[in-house]
Amino acid sequence: MYSKKAPNQKMGRSVPESLAKQWQKLRKQPAVSVAWVADRLGLSSGRPRQLTDEGVITRRTGGKCGPENILEYVCWLRDRADARDQSSRGQIEQEKLRALRRENDLAERRLFPPEILQAALERTVSAWIVVLDNVTVEWKRKFPATSGDELEQIKKFVAELRNALAQAAIDVEDPD
């Protein structure tokens, strides 16, 4: 996309191929001082030197500058702006995705509010605990030959289940 060199001369890396001929025409203009280029671009007197070190603009023989440096600098600024636009577009897309997720979360809450789910699950657990409390009595009725030790084991198992249900924490919130 970018030309590293124009015929017989090195062109700034920011200048696209489509502007190579224009760059060559500007290169034929008389050389000017670094201060002239800095003044025309609104830069400090040391900034053109930094831009040369960074490979943004090129210097002519003898350290002079030329009008082509303005083209190189403008192309470089355009490339930086394009890169920022790409970054901004990505951020905008991420924000759109977040907004869609928020809308989806709100729609889910309207469809099935967490409070209703929480209450239904609590009622269910309470009903299970009542059933578990009656397990040992029902077991003794159906299986009268059950020994005392076996009945104690069943009571212990039922107590463990009941405690586990009573301590169960129900979190209906989305972890994200």
C-alpha positions in Angstrom: 0.0 0.0 0.0 2.8 2.4 0.9 5.8 3.0 -1.2 9.1 2.7 0.6 11.0 4.5 -2.2 10.2 6.7 -5.1 12.6 6.6 -8.0 16.1 7.6 -6.9 14.8 9.0 -3.6 13.4 7.8 -0.3 9.8 8.8 0.3 8.3 9.1 3.8 6.7 5.8 4.9 3.3 7.5 5.4 2.9 8.5 1.8 0.6 6.1 -0.1 1.5 4.9 -3.6 -1.3 7.0 -5.1 0.5 10.2 -4.0 4.0 9.2 -5.2 3.9 11.3 -8.3 2.7 14.4 -6.3 5.5 13.7 -3.8 8.0 13.6 -6.7 6.8 16.9 -8.1 7.1 18.5 -4.6 10.6 17.0 -4.3 11.7 19.0 -7.4 10.8 22.3 -5.6 13.7 24.2 -4.0 14.9 23.0 -0.6 13.7 25.0 2.4 14.9 25.3 6.0 13.6 23.1 8.8 12.3 26.2 10.5 10.2 27.0 7.3 8.6 23.5 7.4 8.0 23.7 11.2 6.4 27.1 10.8 4.1 26.0 8.0 3.0 22.9 9.9 2.6 24.8 13.2 5.3 22.7 14.9 8.1 23.5 17.3 11.5 23.9 15.7 12.6 20.5 17.2 9.6 18.5 16.1 10.7 18.1 12.4 13.9 16.5 13.7 11.8 14.0 15.8 9.6 13.3 12.8 12.7 12.6 10.7 14.1 10.2 13.4 10.7 8.4 13.5 10.7 8.1 9.7 7.6 10.2 9.2 9.4 12.8 7.0 12.6 12.7 5.0 15.4 15.2 4.7 17.2 16.2 1.6 20.9 16.1 1.1 22.5 18.6 3.5 19.8 18.2 6.1 17.4 20.6 4.3 13.6 20.0 4.1 11.2 20.5 1.2 7.5 21.0 0.6 7.1 17.2 0.2 7.6 17.1 4.0 4.2 18.8 4.4 2.6 16.0 2.3 4.4 13.3 4.3 3.3 14.9 7.6 -0.3 15.2 6.5 -0.4 11.6 5.3 1.0 10.5 8.7 -1.6 12.5 10.6 -4.3 10.9 8.4 -3.0 7.4 9.2 -3.1 8.2 12.9 -6.6 9.5 12.7 -7.7 6.4 10.8 -6.2 4.2 13.5 -8.1 6.2 16.2 -11.3 5.8 14.2 -10.8 2.0 14.0 -10.2 2.0 17.8 -13.3 4.1 18.4 -15.4 1.9 16.1 -14.4 -1.1 18.2 -15.3 0.7 21.4 -18.7 1.6 19.9 -19.4 -2.0 19.0 -18.5 -3.1 22.5 -20.9 -0.6 24.0 -23.7 -1.7 21.6 -23.1 -5.3 22.7 -23.3 -4.2 26.4 -26.5 -2.3 25.8 -28.0 -5.4 24.1 -27.0 -7.5 27.0 -28.6 -5.0 29.5 -31.8 -5.0 27.5 -31.8 -8.8 27.5 -31.3 -8.9 31.2 -34.1 -6.5 31.8 -36.4 -8.5 29.5 -35.6 -11.7 31.4 -36.3 -10.0 34.7 -39.7 -8.8 33.4 -40.5 -12.3 32.1 -39.5 -14.2 35.2 -38.6 -11.8 38.1 -36.0 -13.3 40.5 -38.1 -12.5 43.5 -40.8 -14.9 42.3 -38.3 -17.6 41.6 -36.8 -17.2 45.0 -40.1 -17.4 46.8 -41.1 -20.5 44.7 -37.9 -22.3 45.5 -38.2 -21.4 49.2 -41.7 -22.9 49.4 -40.5 -26.0 47.6 -37.6 -26.5 50.1 -40.0 -26.0 53.0 -42.3 -28.7 51.7 -39.4 -31.1 51.3 -38.3 -30.5 54.9 -41.8 -31.4 56.1 -41.7 -34.7 54.0 -38.2 -35.5 55.4 -39.5 -35.0 59.0 -42.0 -37.7 58.4 -39.7 -40.2 56.7 -38.7 -42.0 59.9 -42.3 -42.4 61.1 -43.4 -43.7 57.7 -40.4 -46.1 57.5 -41.3 -47.6 60.9 -44.9 -48.1 59.8 -44.0 -49.8 56.5 -41.1 -51.8 57.9 -41.8 -52.6 61.5 -38.9 -55.1 61.7 -36.4 -52.2 61.3 -34.0 -52.2 64.3 -33.3 -49.2 66.5 -29.8 -48.8 65.0 -31.1 -48.8 61.5 -33.8 -46.3 62.4 -31.1 -44.1 64.0 -29.1 -44.3 60.8 -32.1 -43.2 58.8 -32.8 -40.3 61.2 -29.2 -39.2 60.9 -29.4 -39.3 57.1 -32.7 -37.4 57.1 -31.2 -34.8 59.5 -28.2 -34.3 57.1 -30.5 -33.8 54.1 -32.8 -31.4 56.1 -29.8 -29.3 57.2 -28.4 -29.2 53.7 -31.7 -28.0 52.4 -32.1 -25.4 55.2 -28.6 -24.0 54.6 -28.9 -23.9 50.8 -28.4 -20.4 49.5 -30.3 -19.7 46.3 -28.6 -17.0 44.3 -30.7 -15.9 41.3 -28.5 -13.1 40.3 -26.3 -13.3 37.2 -22.6 -13.7 38.2 -21.6 -11.3 35.4 
